[in-house]
Amino acid sequence: MTFLSILFALLIEQLKPLRADNPIYAWIKSFAARIENWFNAGHAHHGRLGWFVMVAALTVPAGLIYWVCLRISPLAALAWNVLIVYMTLGFRHYSHYFTSIQLALNTGDEVAARALLAEWIKQDTSDMDITEISRIAAEKALVTTHRHVFGVFFWFLMPVGPACAVMYRVAEYLARAWNEPDHMKQEVFGRFAERAFYWIDWIPARFTASAFAVVGNFEDAIYAWRNFADRWKDEAVGIILSAGGGAMGVRFGTPAESASDVLPIDAATVDSTLESADGFPGDPPSPRTLQSTVGLVWRALLLWMFLLLLLSVAVWLG
């Protein structure tokens, strides 16, 4: 049932992508804002209480409805699973930005590419060159795909899958909504949400990085993961981008200030033609990197689906 649920949800999303500004997401954002307004009294434990209230309010009903559907019939449970996966996935939410940026760069329209990227990441891109545009677009695509696809897949495989998938997406949103806005950056209210998502995403991030390594350049991906992941402030982002960049042979952004201890390069395991000055395996990003990113994501998705199919067949035969 799990395999069919994900397969049907993916097919439906390809035919009818769920808009990022749909009414259900808008209601969840509004609810999160109300929770923050009700509970935020300037103390960290208020953020913890608000997080549990928000997560429970959305995951408990998802789990109860799944239980009721199982009691009714397997088809009812399957339909509920498909709906939840469809609502929690975001494979096509932002793909139009990525595709449009790729087309703009391929046609030499840097102005349009900058404008599209600025709209996507909500930052000033006026001074960015083609290399920087390509790098940020590819990085954003890999991280977004992990959080909107592979992370959801992982938690959906857990017992009471629909509730776990909802929990993951809500936790990911709260980690952003209660920490990233300017008015929340100095607040302690969102610290628990950020830490909670760190642990919730700890295993999924490593599964995603492993999938990138398997379907790409395995040796460079593992080398970059082991030696360069700590260059990013966000550990999970560092793992995904270092492994993804190594798998594609591309150098992503790696702030040097958090990587004072980098192991020496092992020439036997890393192709010397891909070594940069600081040892990160890969070439500078280019418009071709965007096509490589698409290929890497799709191969990783097919790997997940193939492994899930094998697991489902083993369960059926057992």
C-alpha positions as CSV (number, residue, x, y, z in Angstrom):
1,M,0.0,0.0,0.0
2,T,2.9,2.4,0.8
3,F,4.4,2.0,-2.7
4,L,1.1,2.4,-4.4
5,S,0.3,5.5,-2.3
6,I,3.5,7.2,-3.3
7,L,3.3,6.1,-6.9
8,F,-0.3,7.4,-7.3
9,A,0.5,10.6,-5.5
10,L,3.5,11.3,-7.8
11,L,1.5,10.6,-10.9
12,I,-1.3,12.9,-9.7
13,E,1.2,15.7,-8.9
14,Q,2.7,15.4,-12.4
15,L,-0.7,15.9,-13.9
16,K,-2.1,18.4,-11.4
17,P,0.7,20.0,-9.3
18,L,-0.5,21.4,-6.0
19,R,0.2,25.1,-5.9
20,A,2.4,26.4,-3.1
21,D,-0.3,29.1,-2.3
22,N,-3.2,26.6,-2.0
23,P,-5.9,27.2,0.7
24,I,-4.7,24.4,2.9
25,Y,-1.2,25.7,3.1
26,A,-2.5,29.2,3.7
27,W,-4.6,28.0,6.6
28,I,-1.6,26.1,8.1
29,K,0.5,29.3,7.8
30,S,-2.2,31.3,9.4
31,F,-2.6,28.8,12.2
32,A,1.2,28.8,12.9
33,A,1.1,32.6,13.1
34,R,-1.8,32.4,15.6
35,I,0.0,29.8,17.7
36,E,3.1,32.1,17.8
37,N,0.9,35.0,18.7
38,W,-0.8,33.1,21.5
39,F,2.2,31.4,23.0
40,N,5.1,33.7,22.4
41,A,5.8,35.4,25.7
42,G,9.5,35.7,25.3
43,H,10.6,32.4,26.8
44,A,12.0,29.3,25.1
45,H,9.6,26.8,26.8
46,H,6.7,28.7,25.3
47,G,8.0,27.8,21.9
48,R,8.3,24.2,22.9
49,L,4.7,24.2,24.1
50,G,3.5,25.9,21.0
51,W,5.4,23.5,18.8
52,F,3.7,20.4,20.4
53,V,0.3,22.0,20.2
54,M,0.7,22.8,16.5
55,V,2.2,19.4,15.5
56,A,-0.4,17.5,17.6
57,A,-3.3,19.5,16.2
58,L,-2.4,18.4,12.6
59,T,-0.8,14.9,13.1
60,V,-3.3,13.4,15.5
61,P,-6.3,13.8,13.2
62,A,-4.3,12.5,10.2
63,G,-3.5,9.4,12.3
64,L,-7.0,8.9,13.5
65,I,-8.6,9.2,10.1
66,Y,-6.0,6.7,8.8
67,W,-7.1,4.3,11.5
68,V,-10.8,4.8,10.7
69,C,-10.1,4.2,7.0
70,L,-8.3,1.0,7.8
71,R,-11.3,-0.2,9.7
72,I,-13.5,0.6,6.7
73,S,-11.5,-0.9,3.9
74,P,-7.9,-1.1,2.5
75,L,-9.1,1.0,-0.4
76,A,-10.2,3.8,1.9
77,A,-6.8,3.7,3.7
78,L,-5.1,3.8,0.3
79,A,-7.1,6.8,-0.8
80,W,-6.3,8.6,2.4
81,N,-2.6,7.8,2.0
82,V,-2.6,9.1,-1.5
83,L,-4.2,12.4,-0.4
84,I,-1.8,12.9,2.4
85,V,1.3,12.2,0.3
86,Y,-0.1,14.5,-2.4
87,M,-0.6,17.2,0.1
88,T,2.8,16.8,1.8
89,L,4.9,16.4,-1.3
90,G,6.2,19.4,-3.1
91,F,8.0,17.9,-6.1
92,R,6.4,20.4,-8.4
93,H,5.8,23.4,-6.1
94,Y,8.8,25.3,-7.2
95,S,9.9,23.4,-10.3
96,H,8.6,26.2,-12.5
97,Y,11.3,28.6,-11.1
98,F,14.1,26.1,-11.7
99,T,12.9,25.2,-15.2
100,S,12.4,28.8,-16.1
101,I,15.9,29.8,-14.8
102,Q,17.4,26.9,-16.7
103,L,15.7,28.0,-20.0
104,A,16.8,31.6,-19.4
105,L,20.4,30.7,-18.9
106,N,20.4,28.3,-21.9
107,T,19.1,31.2,-24.1
108,G,21.6,33.7,-22.6
109,D,19.0,35.8,-20.9
110,E,20.8,36.5,-17.6
111,V,18.4,39.4,-16.6
112,A,15.4,37.0,-16.6
113,A,17.4,34.4,-14.8
114,R,18.3,36.8,-12.1
115,A,14.8,38.0,-11.7
116,L,13.4,34.5,-11.5
117,L,16.0,33.5,-8.9
118,A,15.3,36.7,-6.8
119,E,11.6,35.8,-6.8
120,W,12.4,32.3,-5.8
121,I,14.9,32.8,-3.0
122,K,13.6,36.3,-1.9
123,Q,17.0,37.9,-2.1
124,D,18.8,40.5,-4.2
125,T,20.5,38.9,-7.2
126,S,21.4,41.9,-9.3
127,D,25.1,41.4,-8.9
128,M,25.2,37.7,-9.6
129,D,27.0,36.3,-12.6
130,I,26.0,33.1,-14.4
131,T,28.2,30.9,-12.2
132,E,26.5,32.2,-9.0
133,I,23.0,32.0,-10.5
134,S,23.6,28.4,-11.5
135,R,25.1,27.5,-8.1
136,I,22.3,29.0,-6.0
137,A,19.6,27.5,-8.2
138,A,21.1,24.1,-8.1
139,E,21.6,24.3,-4.3
140,K,18.1,25.5,-3.7
141,A,16.7,22.7,-5.9
142,L,18.6,19.9,-4.0
143,V,17.6,21.2,-0.6
144,T,14.0,21.8,-1.6
145,T,13.7,18.4,-3.2
146,H,15.0,16.8,0.0
147,R,12.6,18.6,2.3
148,H,9.6,18.3,0.1
149,V,10.1,14.8,-1.4
150,F,12.7,12.5,0.2
151,G,12.2,13.6,3.7
152,V,8.5,13.0,3.3
153,F,9.1,9.6,1.8
154,F,11.2,8.6,4.8
155,W,8.7,9.5,7.4
156,F,5.8,8.1,5.3
157,L,7.5,4.7,5.6
158,M,7.2,4.8,9.4
159,P,4.2,3.3,11.3
160,V,1.1,5.4,10.9
161,G,2.8,6.9,7.8
162,P,0.3,9.7,7.0
163,A,0.6,11.2,10.5
164,C,4.4,11.0,10.3
165,A,4.5,12.6,6.9
166,V,2.3,15.5,8.2
167,M,4.6,15.8,11.2
168,Y,7.7,16.1,9.0
169,R,6.2,18.8,6.8
170,V,4.8,20.8,9.8
171,A,8.1,20.5,11.7
172,E,10.0,21.7,8.6
173,Y,7.7,24.7,8.1
174,L,7.8,25.7,11.8
175,A,11.6,25.6,11.8
176,R,11.5,28.2,9.0
177,A,8.5,30.3,10.0
178,W,9.5,30.7,13.7
179,N,13.2,31.5,12.9
180,E,13.9,32.9,9.5
181,P,11.6,36.1,9.3
182,D,13.4,39.3,10.5
183,H,11.1,39.8,13.4
184,M,11.8,36.2,14.7
185,K,15.6,36.0,14.3
186,Q,16.3,37.4,17.8
187,E,13.4,35.5,19.4
188,V,14.0,32.4,21.5
189,F,10.5,31.2,20.7
190,G,11.6,29.3,17.6
191,R,14.7,27.6,19.0
192,F,12.9,24.4,19.9
193,A,11.3,24.2,16.5
194,E,14.7,24.5,14.9
195,R,16.2,21.9,17.1
196,A,13.3,19.5,16.8
197,F,13.5,19.6,13.0
198,Y,17.2,19.0,13.2
199,W,16.6,15.7,14.9
200,I,13.6,14.8,12.8
201,D,15.6,15.4,9.7
202,W,18.8,13.8,11.0
203,I,18.3,10.4,9.4
204,P,16.4,11.5,6.2
205,A,19.1,14.0,5.3
206,R,21.7,11.2,5.4
207,F,19.4,8.9,3.4
208,T,19.1,11.6,0.7
209,A,22.8,12.2,0.6
210,S,23.4,8.4,0.3
211,A,21.0,8.2,-2.6
212,F,22.8,11.0,-4.4
213,A,26.1,9.2,-3.9
214,V,24.7,5.9,-5.2
215,V,23.3,7.4,-8.4
216,G,26.2,9.8,-9.0
217,N,29.9,9.7,-8.6
218,F,30.1,7.7,-5.4
219,E,33.7,8.2,-4.4
220,D,33.6,12.0,-4.8
221,A,30.3,12.2,-3.1
222,I,31.4,10.3,0.0
223,Y,34.8,12.2,0.0
224,A,33.0,15.6,-0.1
225,W,30.5,14.5,2.5
226,R,33.1,13.3,4.9
227,N,35.5,16.3,4.5
228,F,33.4,19.3,3.6
229,A,29.9,18.9,5.0
230,D,30.8,20.9,8.1
231,R,31.5,24.0,6.0
232,W,27.8,24.8,6.1
233,K,26.1,26.4,9.1
234,D,23.2,24.0,8.7
235,E,24.5,20.4,9.1
236,A,21.8,18.8,7.1
237,V,22.2,21.3,4.2
238,G,25.9,20.7,4.3
239,I,25.5,16.9,4.0
240,I,23.1,17.2,1.1
241,L,25.0,19.8,-0.9
242,S,28.4,18.3,-0.3
243,A,27.2,14.8,-1.3
244,G,25.2,16.2,-4.2
245,G,28.0,18.4,-5.5
246,G,30.4,15.5,-5.2
247,A,28.0,13.2,-7.0
248,M,27.7,15.6,-9.9
249,G,31.4,16.8,-9.9
250,V,30.3,20.4,-9.0
251,R,31.7,22.8,-6.4
252,F,28.9,24.3,-4.4
253,G,29.2,27.2,-1.9
254,T,31.4,26.2,1.0
255,P,32.1,29.0,3.5
256,A,35.7,28.5,4.6
257,E,35.3,29.9,8.1
258,S,33.8,26.7,9.5
259,A,36.2,24.3,7.9
260,S,39.6,24.9,9.5
261,D,40.5,21.3,9.6
262,V,40.2,19.7,6.1
263,L,41.8,16.3,5.6
264,P,44.4,16.0,2.9
265,I,43.3,14.8,-0.5
266,D,43.7,11.1,-1.2
267,A,44.8,11.0,-4.9
268,A,43.8,7.4,-5.1
269,T,40.2,8.1,-4.4
270,V,39.6,11.6,-5.9
271,D,40.2,12.3,-9.5
272,S,42.9,15.0,-9.7
273,T,41.1,16.6,-12.6
274,L,38.3,17.5,-10.3
275,E,40.3,18.8,-7.4
276,S,40.0,22.6,-6.7
277,A,42.5,24.7,-4.8
278,D,41.0,23.8,-1.4
279,G,40.5,20.1,-2.2
280,F,36.7,20.1,-2.9
281,P,36.1,17.7,-5.8
282,G,34.3,19.5,-8.6
283,D,34.2,22.2,-11.2
284,P,32.5,25.6,-10.9
285,P,28.8,25.6,-11.5
286,S,27.5,26.4,-14.9
287,P,24.1,26.3,-16.7
288,R,24.9,22.6,-17.4
289,T,24.9,22.1,-13.7
290,L,21.1,22.6,-13.7
291,Q,20.6,19.8,-16.1
292,S,22.9,17.6,-14.0
293,T,20.8,18.5,-11.0
294,V,17.6,17.4,-12.7
295,G,19.2,14.1,-13.6
296,L,20.5,13.5,-10.1
297,V,17.2,14.1,-8.5
298,W,15.3,11.9,-10.9
299,R,17.8,9.0,-10.5
300,A,17.6,9.3,-6.7
301,L,13.8,9.3,-6.9
302,L,13.8,6.2,-9.1
303,L,16.3,4.5,-6.7
304,W,13.9,5.2,-3.7
305,M,10.9,3.9,-5.7
306,F,12.8,0.8,-6.8
307,L,13.9,0.0,-3.2
308,L,10.4,0.6,-1.9
309,L,9.0,-1.7,-4.6
310,L,11.4,-4.5,-3.5
311,L,10.4,-4.0,0.1
312,S,6.7,-4.0,-0.8
313,V,7.1,-7.2,-2.9
314,A,9.0,-8.9,0.0
315,V,6.1,-7.9,2.4
316,W,3.5,-9.2,0.0
317,L,5.3,-12.5,-0.5
318,G,5.9,-12.9,3.2
